[in-house]
Amino acid sequence: MLNNILQIIQLVLAVLLIIVILLQQKGSGMGAAFGGSGTVFTTRRGIDKVLYNLTIVISVAFFLLAIVNLVIA
């Protein structure tokens, strides 16, 4: 019973994580890692900052729940 509840919560977190990642503003991508971008790094503000922090929180919760689910199973 507890396993089913944890799996449902993990599924919901996975869907939320996908949505939050897709809502984030597109940046320079991997081009900056290879020297393709000469722009200066800017700070996140407003909704970008909220989405960034929410992505971190949801991903940490997802991975912690995955570990708990593995230990219980």
C-alpha positions in Angstrom: 0.0 0.0 0.0 2.8 2.4 1.0 4.7 1.4 -2.1 1.8 2.4 -4.4 1.4 5.7 -2.7 5.1 6.5 -3.1 5.0 5.5 -6.7 2.1 7.7 -7.4 3.8 10.6 -5.7 6.9 10.0 -7.7 5.0 9.9 -10.9 3.4 13.3 -10.1 6.8 14.7 -9.2 8.2 13.5 -12.5 5.4 15.1 -14.5 5.8 18.4 -12.5 9.5 18.3 -13.1 9.0 18.0 -16.9 6.5 20.8 -16.9 8.8 23.1 -14.8 11.8 22.4 -17.0 9.8 23.1 -20.2 8.5 26.4 -18.8 12.0 27.7 -18.1 13.3 30.4 -20.5 15.6 29.1 -23.1 19.2 30.3 -22.6 22.3 30.0 -24.7 22.4 26.2 -24.2 25.5 24.1 -24.7 27.0 26.6 -27.1 28.3 28.7 -24.2 30.2 25.7 -22.9 32.2 25.5 -26.1 32.9 29.2 -26.4 30.1 29.9 -28.8 28.7 32.7 -26.7 30.3 35.9 -25.5 27.5 37.1 -23.3 27.8 38.0 -19.7 26.1 35.8 -17.1 23.0 37.5 -15.7 21.1 36.8 -12.5 17.7 35.2 -12.6 14.8 37.4 -11.6 11.1 37.0 -11.2 9.5 33.9 -12.6 12.8 32.6 -13.9 14.2 32.5 -10.3 11.0 30.8 -9.0 11.1 28.2 -11.8 14.8 27.6 -11.2 14.3 27.1 -7.5 11.2 25.0 -8.0 13.2 22.7 -10.4 15.8 22.2 -7.7 13.3 21.4 -5.0 11.2 19.0 -7.2 14.3 17.2 -8.5 15.7 16.7 -5.0 12.3 15.5 -3.7 12.1 13.1 -6.7 15.5 11.6 -6.1 15.0 11.3 -2.4 11.6 9.6 -2.9 13.3 7.2 -5.4 15.8 6.2 -2.8 13.1 5.8 -0.1 11.1 3.7 -2.6 14.1 1.5 -3.3 14.8 0.9 0.4 11.2 0.0 1.1 10.9 -2.3 -1.8 
